[in-house]
């Protein structure tokens, strides 16, 4: 049943994007990100990502290293999720 819902929402997103494209609607950047960005369905990955962002926001070298390590754990849990790769970039 879960796969059916995923397929339904994927089709819904595709139709929405095509309609917007045809109408040539100018979206604000945060709306575009929301259309393209896909989160994770892995709750452990999500919770760890929140930890990594908290360490990143502290803004010092030691905390950036910890954030990077946590992101590696997130990638192991969900390698297709883009967010941990992006945060690793910010840690450098």
N, C-alpha and C positions, 0 to 999 in steps of 0.2 A: 504493500500500500504506500509506503514512503516513497518508493521510486516513482509511482504514479503522480504523486503530488509534486515531486521535483520536476518531472516532465511537464506537468501542467504549468508550473510557475516559469519554467524556462521558455515555454511557448508564449506565455503571457508577456514576459519581458521582451521577447523577440518581436511580437506584434506591436507592443507599445513603442519600441525603438523605431520600427518601420513607419508607424503612423507619425511620430514626431519628426522623423527625417523627411517624410513627404510634405508635412506641413511647414518644414524648415523652421521649426521652433528653436529659438535661441535659448538654451538653458544656461543658467548660472553654473559656475564651475562645481559647486558642491552638489548640485542636482545631477550633473554629468557623472561625477564620481559615484554617486549612489546608484546610477543605472549600470555602471560598469563593474563596480566593486562587488565581489562575492566574499562573504565571510566564511567562517568555518562552522561545521556542524559538530565538531568535537569540543565538548565543554571543557575538557582538561586543557586543550590547546588555547581556548579562549581565556581561561583563567590565568594560565601562565603568561599569555600575551599581555594581560593587564599588569602583571607583576613586572614584566620587562619594560613596559612603558613607564611605570612608576620609577624604576631605577634610572631609565634614560632621562626622565624629567629632572632628576637631581643634578645633572649637568657636570659631573666631574669624571675623571678618568677611571677611577675604581668602580664607580657605579655603572659606567658604560661597559666595562668588561663583564660585569655581572649580567647586565641586560643582554649582551651578546650571547653569553652562555645560555641564558634562559631561551633566547630566540632559537638557538640550535636545538634545544629540547622541543620547542614548539614545531619546528620543521620536521623533527622525527615523528611527531604525532600527526601532522597534516602537511606533507610536503607540497601540496598544491595551493596552499593559502599564501597569498602574496605579502600579507602584512609583516610576518617576521623577517622576510628578506629586506623589506623597506626599513624596518627598525635597525637591522644590522648595519645598513648603510649609514644611518644617522649616528650610530655609535662610533663610527670612524671619523 
